[in-house]
Amino acid sequence: NRGGGSHIHIYEQGNISQMGGVHPRALPNLADGTIDLDLVKQTIRPDDIHFPTTRLLILENTHNKKGGRVLKLDYMDAAGKLCREHGLKLHIDGARIFNASTALGVPVARLLKDADSASICFSKALGAPAGSMIVGGADFIRKCRRIRKALGGGMRQGGGIGG
């Protein structure tokens, strides 16, 4: 199946297109949650005015629809190298990144070392009642804050959760 059941592709209402004006090109995930990096390389679009520009690779670690499969360090490193070589940004859907960190016995920072951005959920793996964060460079975070504000701001009244 296209996108291998990627959370961003399946469950987020197509917001990558709605909010970001992005034209996604979902590639199939293998049984271990990875995407064949040779296929990624073959799928990078040439600089042609007829096609959208390829600028981003998104990986999910751990991969929810693949049974919580953990993407291994050598794969993450190879994906980061591919992105650097082809001028692509790398985003990690890290909703369960703390599970991957525990399974591999490495800090989260090691799993994200090649990522330009990552989304992290506090309620998955950490057991918090709510919350998430996005991480990335200063310019990226500045843009995220503007978008968050445009969409209604943040959650400030946490008391409603408890009661």
N, C-alpha and C positions, 0 to 999 in steps of 0.2 A: 504494500500500500504506500501511496505517496506520502512522504514525510514520516513514514514509519510510526505514525501516531504521535508525532511531536506535539507536546502540550501547546506550544505557541501556535502551531499550525491548526490544531484541531479545536482547542477549547477557548480561545480568546476572541471569538466573534470576528475574526479577520481584522483585528485592530491594527495589525501591521500595515494593512492597506488603508483602513479608515482613518487612522490617526497620523500615520507616518508617510502616506503617499508612496508606499513601497510595493513593488511588484515581486512577490515571493516566488521562488522556484524550489519547491519541496523535492528533496531527493530521498530515496528509500533508505531506511535504517536497516542495518544488518541485525541478526539475532542478538548480538552483544551490545546493541544500542549505538554503535558507530555508524558513520557514513563512509563508504569507500572513498578514500581521499583521491584516488586516481579518477574516480567519477567526478568528484568536486572539481578537480583540475580541468577535466575535459568539458565541464559545464560552464566554466568562466567565459562569459561572453566577450567577444572581441570589441574593440572600440569601433562601433558602427552606429550611425545615426538611426538605424532602423530598430535597434534593440535597446532594452533597458541596460544600464551599466551594472555589472556585478561589483558590489562593494562590501558585502558582509557575509560571513559564515556564522550560523547560530548552531551551537551544540547544547544538548541537554545532559547534565551530569548531576545525579544519576538519571537514567532514562525511565520515566514513569511507566510508559506503556510497554516497555521491554522488561518488565518485572523488576524494576529498580536496578538495572544493570549499571555498574560503575565503569566509566570510561577510564582506561588505564593511562598511566603517566606517559608512556612512550607514544600512545596515540594522541594525547593532548599536545605533547611536544611537536609531533609531526604536523598536526593541524595548525599549530602556531607558526611553524616554519613555512608551511604552504601559504598561509595568509600573508606573512611578511614578504615572501617572494613574489606574490601577485598583487600586493598593495590592497589587500582586503582587511577589513576590521573583523575582529573575532568577539562575538558575544556569547556568554555562557548563561543558559537558563539554569541557574544553580539553586532552584527551589529546595533541592535536597542535597546541596553541596556538602553539608556537614556529614551526611551519611557516607558520601564518597571519601571524605577526609578520614573518617573513622575506619572505613573498610581498607583503605590503602595505607593507613598509618602515617599520613603526611599532613602538614598544615593546609588549610584552605588556600592560603596565599600561594603555595606551590602549585595547586590545581589551577589557579587563575593567573599564573605568571605571564602568560602570553595573551591573555584576554584584554581587550580594550574596554569591555564593560561586562557586568554580570548582574543578574537579579537574584536575590537571596530571600528566602522566606523564613521567618522566625518560628512559625507554627509547625513546620515540617522538620522533623529531626530534633529541634530544640525544645519542643513542647510548650512554647509560649502561646498565650491565648490568641494573639493576633500580631500582625506586623510584618513588614518586609522592607527591604532596602535595595537600592540600585547603586552600584559602584562603578567608577570610571574616572577619567581625567576631569580636570576643573572645567573645561569648556563644555564637555558632555553633561556634567552635573548641572551646570548653569542652564543649559537647554532643558534638561529634565525638570528643573524647578519651575521654569516658565510654563511648560506643558502641564505639570501637575496643577499649577495655579489656574490655568485656563480651564481645566476640567473640574474645578471645584475645591482645590486646595487639599490639605492633608487632614488626617484624623487627629484632632486635638482633645476631644472630650472622651478619654478612655473609660470614664466612669460608667458610661452606658453599656459597656461590655459586661461589667460585673453585676449589673443588676437589674 
